[in-house]
């Protein structure tokens, strides 16, 4: 289970216009959240700076943002490639049974009978359901994130309890 303070929600991909507006690739399931933010942090080349969001709107699958501190395309160009981050406290509240991917990474996975399977290393989002990539030594398991397999997730204890279907852990 990871302890993080900031979460990346977008990456600046290019400058647009003459007032320093920037196009952002959203890295969040909820791109509308940009219009709800006042402050963001941008990390470029290992340096993080705080900015105030003046405006945000959707544009052709991207988000167009304008920052109060950035007035020219030349200033904006210095931020291209940068990652937009927010504080963990700014995250939206999820409903019961929903989790952020970063909360799942690192969880210990055990079977309902108490056998250790491994640790969640990655989450792959697919249309039908997510897949948890669980590693243990030199073995890797693909665990479907379905209710009939994943029985309980306890973030406080750092554990995911599964009831594997026949053959799932023998591949």
VEXROMAR-330417 format. One line per 3 residues: number of its first residue (from 1); for each residue x, y, z of N, C-alpha, C. Coordinates in Angstrom, 2 decimals, decimal comma, always signed. Example, Ala and Ser with C-alpha at 12.3 -4.5 7.8 and 13.67 -1.06 7.14 Angstrom:
2
1) +13,19:-5,69:+7,80:+12,30:-4,50:+7,80:+13,20:-3,30:+7,80 ~ +12,85:-2,25:+7,08:+13,67:-1,06:+7,14:+12,90:+0,03:+7,87 .
REM end
This chain:
171
1) +0,86:-1,17:+0,00:+0,00:+0,00:+0,00:+0,90:+1,23:+0,00 ~ +0,62:+2,17:-0,88:+1,50:+3,32:-1,00:+1,02:+4,49:-0,17 ~ +1,98:+5,25:+0,35:+1,67:+6,48:+1,06:+2,05:+7,62:+0,14 .
4) +1,08:+8,29:-0,39:+1,36:+9,38:-1,32:+0,69:+10,64:-0,81 ~ +1,25:+11,76:-1,23:+0,67:+13,05:-0,86:+0,02:+13,73:-2,05 ~ +0,54:+13,47:-3,26:-0,01:+14,08:-4,46:-0,34:+13,01:-5,49 .
7) -1,31:+13,36:-6,34:-1,77:+12,44:-7,38:-1,70:+13,17:-8,72 ~ -1,16:+12,51:-9,73:-1,07:+13,08:-11,08:-2,41:+12,93:-11,78 ~ -2,93:+14,05:-12,31:-4,23:+14,00:-13,00:-4,14:+14,43:-14,46 .
10) -2,96:+14,85:-14,92:-2,83:+15,27:-16,30:-1,39:+15,56:-16,68 ~ -1,16:+15,65:-18,00:+0,16:+16,01:-18,51:-0,01:+17,08:-19,58 ~ +0,77:+18,13:-19,47:+0,71:+19,22:-20,44:+1,38:+18,76:-21,73 .
13) +0,64:+18,84:-22,85:+1,17:+18,31:-24,10:+1,57:+19,38:-25,11 ~ +0,97:+20,58:-25,01:+1,36:+21,64:-25,94:+0,79:+22,98:-25,50 ~ +1,34:+24,02:-26,12:+0,86:+25,38:-25,89:-0,19:+25,69:-26,94 .
16) -1,18:+26,48:-26,57:-2,22:+26,86:-27,52:-2,55:+28,34:-27,33 ~ -2,55:+29,08:-28,41:-2,94:+30,48:-28,35:-1,81:+31,41:-27,94 ~ -2,16:+32,68:-27,80:-1,17:+33,72:-27,52:-1,17:+34,18:-26,07 .
19) -2,06:+33,60:-25,25:-2,15:+34,02:-23,84:-1,57:+32,98:-22,87 ~ -0,84:+32,01:-23,41:-0,21:+31,02:-22,55:-1,11:+29,88:-22,14 ~ -2,18:+29,64:-22,89:-3,04:+28,50:-22,60:-2,30:+27,22:-22,99 .
22) -2,65:+26,13:-22,29:-1,98:+24,86:-22,53:-3,00:+23,74:-22,66 ~ -2,71:+22,82:-23,59:-3,53:+21,63:-23,76:-2,99:+20,55:-22,84 ~ -3,91:+19,85:-22,15:-3,54:+18,83:-21,17:-4,17:+17,50:-21,55 .
25) -3,38:+16,45:-21,48:-3,91:+15,09:-21,62:-4,41:+14,69:-20,24 ~ -5,73:+14,47:-20,09:-6,22:+14,09:-18,76:-5,80:+12,67:-18,39 ~ -5,33:+12,50:-17,18:-4,94:+11,18:-16,66:-5,84:+10,83:-15,48 .
28) -7,11:+11,12:-15,66:-8,12:+10,89:-14,63:-9,39:+10,39:-15,30 ~ -10,17:+9,62:-14,57:-11,45:+9,14:-15,11:-12,49:+10,25:-15,13 ~ -12,19:+11,37:-14,47:-13,15:+12,47:-14,36:-12,51:+13,78:-14,83 .
31) -12,40:+14,01:-16,14:-11,75:+15,22:-16,64:-12,48:+16,51:-16,24 ~ -13,75:+16,41:-15,86:-14,49:+17,60:-15,42:-13,90:+18,20:-14,15 ~ -13,12:+17,41:-13,43:-12,56:+17,88:-12,17:-11,64:+19,09:-12,33 .
34) -11,05:+19,27:-13,53:-10,17:+20,41:-13,75:-10,89:+21,73:-13,51 ~ -12,15:+21,81:-13,91:-12,90:+23,06:-13,75:-13,26:+23,33:-12,29 ~ -13,11:+22,32:-11,43:-13,44:+22,47:-10,01:-12,22:+22,86:-9,17 .
37) -11,05:+22,86:-9,78:-9,81:+23,11:-9,03:-9,43:+24,58:-9,03 ~ -8,82:+25,02:-7,94:-8,28:+26,38:-7,85:-6,76:+26,37:-7,92 ~ -6,15:+25,41:-7,23:-4,70:+25,31:-7,17:-4,25:+23,95:-7,68 .
40) -3,13:+23,96:-8,41:-2,52:+22,72:-8,88:-1,01:+22,86:-8,72 ~ -0,35:+21,74:-8,81:+1,11:+21,74:-8,82:+1,52:+21,14:-10,16 ~ +2,59:+21,66:-10,72:+3,12:+21,13:-11,97:+4,57:+20,76:-11,73 .
43) +4,90:+19,52:-12,08:+6,27:+19,03:-11,94:+6,88:+18,86:-13,32 ~ +7,99:+19,57:-13,54:+8,75:+19,49:-14,79:+10,21:+19,32:-14,42 ~ +10,84:+18,28:-14,96:+12,26:+18,06:-14,70:+12,59:+17,93:-13,23 .
46) +11,71:+17,33:-12,46:+11,96:+17,12:-11,05:+11,69:+18,31:-10,15 ~ +11,28:+19,42:-10,74:+10,97:+20,64:-9,97:+9,46:+20,84:-9,97 ~ +8,89:+21,01:-8,77:+7,45:+21,20:-8,62:+7,16:+22,63:-8,21 .
49) +6,20:+23,24:-8,92:+5,77:+24,61:-8,60:+4,26:+24,63:-8,47 ~ +3,77:+25,54:-7,65:+2,33:+25,69:-7,46:+1,79:+26,79:-8,37 ~ +0,60:+26,56:-8,93:-0,05:+27,52:-9,81:-1,52:+27,64:-9,42 .
52) -2,11:+28,73:-9,85:-3,54:+28,97:-9,64:-4,24:+28,84:-10,98 ~ -5,26:+28,01:-11,01:-6,00:+27,75:-12,24:-6,98:+28,88:-12,50 ~ -6,81:+29,53:-13,63:-7,68:+30,65:-14,02:-8,90:+30,13:-14,78 .
55) -8,71:+29,05:-15,53:-9,81:+28,48:-16,29:-9,45:+27,13:-16,86 ~ -10,47:+26,32:-17,13:-10,29:+25,00:-17,72:-11,53:+24,64:-18,51 ~ -11,33:+24,10:-19,71:-12,47:+23,65:-20,51:-12,03:+22,49:-21,40 .
58) -13,01:+21,67:-21,78:-12,74:+20,54:-22,66:-12,56:+21,03:-24,09 ~ -11,64:+20,37:-24,79:-11,39:+20,72:-26,18:-10,80:+19,50:-26,90 ~ -11,60:+18,87:-27,74:-11,14:+17,74:-28,57:-10,43:+16,65:-27,79 .
61) -11,05:+16,16:-26,72:-10,47:+15,08:-25,93:-9,36:+15,51:-24,98 ~ -9,05:+16,77:-24,99:-8,03:+17,33:-24,10:-8,71:+18,34:-23,18 ~ -7,95:+18,85:-22,24:-8,41:+19,93:-21,38:-7,54:+21,13:-21,69 .
64) -8,16:+22,25:-21,91:-7,43:+23,49:-22,15:-7,42:+24,27:-20,85 ~ -6,21:+24,56:-20,33:-6,12:+25,29:-19,07:-5,40:+26,62:-19,25 ~ -5,73:+27,53:-18,37:-5,01:+28,79:-18,30:-4,67:+29,03:-16,83 .
67) -3,42:+29,40:-16,60:-2,94:+29,63:-15,25:-2,74:+31,12:-15,02 ~ -3,06:+31,59:-13,82:-2,91:+33,01:-13,51:-1,47:+33,47:-13,68 ~ -0,52:+32,63:-13,35:+0,89:+33,02:-13,36:+1,52:+32,98:-14,75 .
70) +0,86:+32,37:-15,72:+1,42:+32,21:-17,06:+0,68:+33,13:-18,02 ~ +1,41:+34,06:-18,63:+0,79:+35,08:-19,49:+1,15:+34,95:-20,97 ~ +2,25:+34,25:-21,28:+2,72:+34,20:-22,67:+2,96:+32,75:-23,11 .
73) +2,97:+32,52:-24,42:+3,28:+31,17:-24,92:+4,70:+30,74:-24,54 ~ +5,60:+31,70:-24,44:+6,98:+31,37:-24,09:+7,06:+30,83:-22,65 ~ +6,31:+31,43:-21,75:+6,26:+30,94:-20,37:+5,60:+29,56:-20,32 .
76) +4,53:+29,39:-21,09:+3,81:+28,12:-21,10:+4,67:+27,00:-21,68 ~ +5,47:+27,32:-22,67:+6,30:+26,31:-23,33:+7,25:+25,63:-22,33 ~ +7,66:+26,35:-21,30:+8,55:+25,79:-20,29:+7,87:+24,69:-19,46 .
79) +6,54:+24,64:-19,51:+5,79:+23,64:-18,73:+5,34:+22,43:-19,55 ~ +5,55:+22,48:-20,88:+5,15:+21,36:-21,74:+5,90:+20,10:-21,31 ~ +5,16:+19,01:-21,17:+5,71:+17,75:-20,69:+5,54:+17,58:-19,19 .
82) +5,19:+18,67:-18,52:+5,02:+18,63:-17,07:+3,76:+17,88:-16,66 ~ +3,80:+17,35:-15,45:+2,67:+16,62:-14,90:+1,91:+17,49:-13,92 ~ +0,59:+17,51:-14,08:-0,29:+18,27:-13,19:-0,67:+17,37:-12,03 .
85) -0,43:+17,87:-10,83:-0,69:+17,09:-9,63:-1,60:+17,86:-8,69 ~ -2,35:+17,11:-7,91:-3,17:+17,71:-6,86:-2,84:+17,01:-5,55 ~ -3,16:+17,69:-4,45:-2,96:+17,09:-3,14:-3,98:+15,98:-2,94 .
88) -3,61:+14,98:-2,18:-4,49:+13,84:-1,93:-5,83:+14,31:-1,35 ~ -5,80:+15,39:-0,55:-7,03:+15,91:+0,05:-8,00:+16,48:-0,99 ~ -7,50:+16,80:-2,19:-8,34:+17,36:-3,25:-9,03:+16,28:-4,08 .
91) -8,75:+15,02:-3,80:-9,36:+13,93:-4,56:-10,86:+13,90:-4,34 ~ -11,56:+13,44:-5,35:-13,01:+13,27:-5,21:-13,26:+12,09:-4,28 ~ -14,39:+12,10:-3,62:-14,76:+11,01:-2,73:-15,39:+9,89:-3,55 .
94) -14,90:+8,69:-3,36:-15,43:+7,55:-4,09:-16,48:+6,84:-3,26 ~ -17,39:+6,21:-3,96:-18,43:+5,43:-3,29:-17,85:+4,14:-2,72 ~ -18,63:+3,49:-1,88:-18,20:+2,25:-1,26:-17,90:+1,21:-2,33 .
97) -16,80:+0,51:-2,14:-16,40:-0,52:-3,10:-15,61:+0,01:-4,28 ~ -15,36:+1,31:-4,33:-14,54:+1,91:-5,38:-13,23:+2,39:-4,76 ~ -12,13:+2,22:-5,51:-10,81:+2,54:-5,00:-9,99:+3,25:-6,06 .
100) -9,06:+4,08:-5,62:-8,08:+4,63:-6,53:-7,03:+3,56:-6,79 ~ -6,48:+3,54:-8,00:-5,48:+2,54:-8,36:-4,30:+2,60:-7,39 ~ -3,85:+3,81:-7,03:-2,69:+3,92:-6,15:-2,96:+3,32:-4,77 .
103) -4,23:+3,23:-4,36:-4,55:+2,59:-3,08:-4,40:+1,07:-3,16 ~ -4,56:+0,51:-4,35:-4,51:-0,94:-4,53:-3,09:-1,47:-4,73 ~ -2,23:-0,62:-5,31:-0,85:-1,04:-5,55:-0,18:-1,32:-4,21 .
106) +0,41:-2,50:-4,10:+1,11:-2,87:-2,89:+0,30:-3,70:-1,91 ~ -1,00:-3,85:-2,16:-1,81:-4,67:-1,25:-1,34:-6,12:-1,29 ~ -1,34:-6,76:-0,13:-1,07:-8,20:-0,05:-2,34:-8,93:-0,48 .
109) -2,21:-9,89:-1,36:-3,36:-10,67:-1,82:-3,28:-12,05:-1,18 ~ -4,36:-12,41:-0,50:-4,44:-13,73:+0,11:-5,77:-14,37:-0,26 ~ -5,79:-15,68:-0,23:-7,04:-16,38:-0,53:-7,91:-16,39:+0,72 .
112) -9,18:-16,68:+0,54:-10,11:-16,75:+1,67:-9,69:-17,83:+2,66 ~ -8,92:-18,82:+2,20:-8,44:-19,87:+3,11:-7,11:-19,50:+3,78 ~ -6,59:-18,30:+3,47:-5,40:-17,80:+4,15:-4,09:-17,99:+3,44 .
115) -4,08:-18,50:+2,21:-2,84:-18,69:+1,46:-2,41:-17,38:+0,82 ~ -1,12:-17,06:+0,96:-0,59:-15,84:+0,35:-0,44:-16,04:-1,15 ~ -0,96:-15,10:-1,94:-0,85:-15,17:-3,39:+0,30:-14,28:-3,85 .
118) +0,37:-13,06:-3,33:+1,41:-12,13:-3,73:+1,01:-10,70:-3,43 ~ +1,56:-9,79:-4,19:+1,33:-8,36:-3,97:+0,87:-7,72:-5,28 ~ -0,12:-6,82:-5,18:-0,62:-6,11:-6,36:+0,47:-5,17:-6,87 .
121) +0,87:-5,35:-8,12:+1,92:-4,53:-8,72:+1,37:-3,54:-9,75 ~ +0,20:-3,89:-10,33:-0,35:-3,06:-11,40:-1,84:-3,32:-11,52 ~ -2,55:-2,33:-12,04:-3,98:-2,49:-12,32:-4,18:-2,13:-13,79 .
124) -4,78:-3,05:-14,53:-5,07:-2,81:-15,94:-6,58:-2,62:-16,06 ~ -6,98:-1,49:-16,62:-8,40:-1,20:-16,81:-8,86:-1,69:-18,17 ~ -9,84:-2,55:-18,17:-10,43:-3,08:-19,39:-11,92:-2,76:-19,38 .
127) -12,58:-2,81:-20,54:-14,00:-2,48:-20,58:-14,87:-3,34:-19,66 ~ -14,61:-4,62:-19,59:-15,46:-5,51:-18,78:-15,17:-5,35:-17,29 ~ -13,91:-5,36:-16,92:-13,49:-5,20:-15,52:-11,99:-4,96:-15,48 .
130) -11,51:-4,49:-14,36:-10,08:-4,31:-14,17:-9,43:-5,68:-13,94 ~ -8,12:-5,71:-14,18:-7,32:-6,90:-13,90:-6,21:-6,46:-12,94 ~ -6,08:-7,17:-11,82:-5,02:-6,91:-10,87:-3,83:-7,81:-11,21 .
133) -2,69:-7,20:-11,47:-1,47:-7,96:-11,73:-0,80:-8,19:-10,38 ~ -0,73:-9,44:-9,97:-0,23:-9,82:-8,66:+1,05:-10,62:-8,86 ~ +2,12:-10,20:-8,17:+3,40:-10,89:-8,30:+3,81:-11,52:-6,98 .
136) +4,43:-12,69:-7,11:+4,99:-13,39:-5,96:+6,24:-14,11:-6,46 ~ +7,39:-13,62:-6,07:+8,64:-14,20:-6,56:+8,70:-14,08:-8,07 ~ +8,85:-15,23:-8,76:+8,92:-15,19:-10,22:+7,59:-15,52:-10,88 .
139) +6,52:-15,57:-10,09:+5,18:-15,85:-10,64:+4,36:-14,57:-10,73 ~ +3,56:-14,50:-11,78:+2,65:-13,38:-11,97:+1,25:-13,93:-12,22 ~ +0,28:-13,36:-11,51:-1,11:-13,79:-11,65:-1,94:-12,62:-12,15 .
142) -2,88:-12,90:-13,02:-3,85:-11,90:-13,50:-5,17:-12,19:-12,80 ~ -5,52:-11,35:-11,85:-6,72:-11,56:-11,04:-7,83:-10,64:-11,53 ~ -8,92:-11,18:-12,08:-10,04:-10,32:-12,51:-10,67:-9,63:-11,30 .
145) -10,93:-8,35:-11,45:-11,54:-7,56:-10,36:-13,06:-7,70:-10,43 ~ -13,53:-8,89:-10,10:-14,96:-9,16:-10,10:-15,39:-9,54:-8,69 ~ -16,67:-9,33:-8,40:-17,18:-9,61:-7,05:-17,12:-11,09:-6,69 .
148) -17,21:-11,96:-7,69:-17,15:-13,39:-7,37:-15,72:-13,86:-7,08 ~ -14,72:-13,04:-7,39:-13,33:-13,41:-7,08:-12,77:-12,54:-5,95 ~ -12,89:-11,23:-6,06:-12,38:-10,33:-5,02:-13,47:-10,19:-3,97 .
151) -13,23:-10,79:-2,81:-14,24:-10,82:-1,76:-14,18:-9,62:-0,83 ~ -12,96:-9,12:-0,57:-12,85:-7,99:+0,35:-11,53:-7,27:+0,13 ~ -11,58:-5,94:+0,23:-10,38:-5,11:+0,19:-10,37:-4,32:+1,48 .
154) -9,30:-4,45:+2,23:-9,15:-3,74:+3,49:-7,90:-2,87:+3,38 ~ -8,11:-1,59:+3,04:-6,98:-0,68:+2,86:-6,24:-0,45:+4,16 ~ -6,96:-0,41:+5,26:-6,32:-0,16:+6,57:-5,34:-1,27:+6,92 .
157) -5,68:-2,50:+6,57:-4,79:-3,64:+6,85:-3,87:-3,95:+5,69 ~ -4,10:-3,29:+4,55:-3,25:-3,51:+3,38:-3,42:-4,87:+2,75 ~ -4,68:-5,34:+2,72:-4,91:-6,70:+2,25:-6,12:-6,79:+1,31 .
160) -6,01:-7,69:+0,34:-7,10:-8,03:-0,56:-7,35:-9,52:-0,42 ~ -8,59:-9,89:-0,16:-8,94:-11,31:+0,00:-9,69:-11,76:-1,24 ~ -9,21:-12,86:-1,82:-9,83:-13,37:-3,04:-10,29:-14,81:-2,84 .
163) -11,26:-15,19:-3,66:-11,72:-16,58:-3,74:-11,48:-16,98:-5,19 ~ -10,28:-17,52:-5,47:-9,93:-17,80:-6,87:-10,77:-18,93:-7,46 ~ -11,18:-18,74:-8,71:-11,89:-19,82:-9,39:-10,86:-20,89:-9,74 .
166) -11,34:-22,07:-10,01:-10,47:-23,21:-10,29:-9,50:-22,88:-11,43 ~ -8,21:-23,13:-11,18:-7,18:-22,95:-12,20:-6,59:-21,55:-12,26 ~ -7,20:-20,56:-11,61:-6,73:-19,17:-11,72:-5,29:-19,01:-11,23 .
169) -4,93:-19,68:-10,17:-3,59:-19,52:-9,60:-2,62:-20,59:-10,06 ~ -3,04:-21,41:-11,03:-2,19:-22,50:-11,51:-1,59:-22,21:-12,88 ~ -1,85:-21,03:-13,41:-1,32:-20,70:-14,74:+0,12:-20,29:-14,68 .
REM end
